[in-house]
């Protein structure tokens, strides 16, 4: 009961999630059948069941359920696409290439590329986005909820990192290098934020809480820098202002938490002058955070976020 009361005194910040891309056509069946007939000398009908199952798997992947099973479906389909490409050349300019269509998130425009890797990239993007949704949906009032949310945000960052490192950034603007780096730092920050909540629940030592808080701040500063980039801001459009306001508030709030715990560590070391300086800095940063939290409610993604009393939280950590 004491652990629960402690967490109730620490406000759980709203988390940002990312929308999934919407899929168009990927008419691979005819092209694969023709390639089998021409190059393998086999009756394509022998593979009709496999192709039908692959098409069914795609339908499940592009209409994915918003749960952990949905993540498994996306991973399975991503693997099947890799296997298909290893047997049938469907890359740009290759014999069995077919047009692949997906909708770009920010503009809502359909983007078509004759490249199976585009299909893979969009599936990988949706895997990162789905993990972000599942991480954000839990209110993190329990130890298990914090762990699950942290894992989802880490998986989201992992999917975007793989996409950034292994696929073209020219497919569509929502998968540009700038946007992917924003997504990665945002998700790493939110994962670290969940870890910080867990550390507070476990009453970890002040120096450790301060270190984790500082890492949260670093990730969010990187995300904020990306949002302040004029090119990124123009791509994101209407989301940019809400996201930036929330992230800036979190930067000041978690800097306040970090300095509060650095002050506690100084107190343990009987460095009372240093303690006072850290406590004053913590108070100043908290007031800066409150300036960004003046608005009674905000819209993050498509979810309404309830207002929280940040002064109450910092005073009870």
Number of C-alpha atoms within 10 A of each C-alpha: 5 8 13 12 10 16 22 14 17 22 18 17 19 21 23 23 25 21 16 20 19 16 21 15 12 18 14 18 14 12 15 23 20 14 18 17 13 12 9 10 9 13 13 17 12 10 13 13 10 11 18 12 11 18 17 12 18 22 13 15 23 21 12 20 14 12 12 12 11 19 20 14 19 25 16 14 23 22 12 16 18 13 11 15 15 10 11 18 17 22 17 16 11 12 13 21 21 24 19 20 21 22 19 21 19 16 12 11 11 14 16 20 18 19 22 23 22 24 22 20 23 26 25 24 26 25 27 31 27 28 27 30 24 20 30 20 15 15 14 21 17 15 16 12 17 21 17 18 26 27 19 24 31 22 22 31 27 18 22 26 19 15 23 21 11 10 15 15 18 11 18 19 18 22 23 18 17 18 22 24 19 21 25 24 23 29 33 23 28 28 26 22 27 26 21 24 23 23 16 19 21 13 13 12 13 20 17 17 24 24 16 20 26 20 20 27 25 16 22 27 19 17 25 22 12 22 24 15 11 9 12 20 17 13 19 18 11 12 16 17 14 14 22 20 17 22 24 19 23 25 25 22 26 26 25 29 26 27 27 27 25 24 27 23 20 20 15 12 11 11 13 14 11 17 22 16 16 22 19 16 18 25 20 15 21 23 18 17 25 17 13 17 20 9 9 9 12 17 15 19 17 11 13 11 15 11 15 16 12 19 17 12 17 19 12 11 16
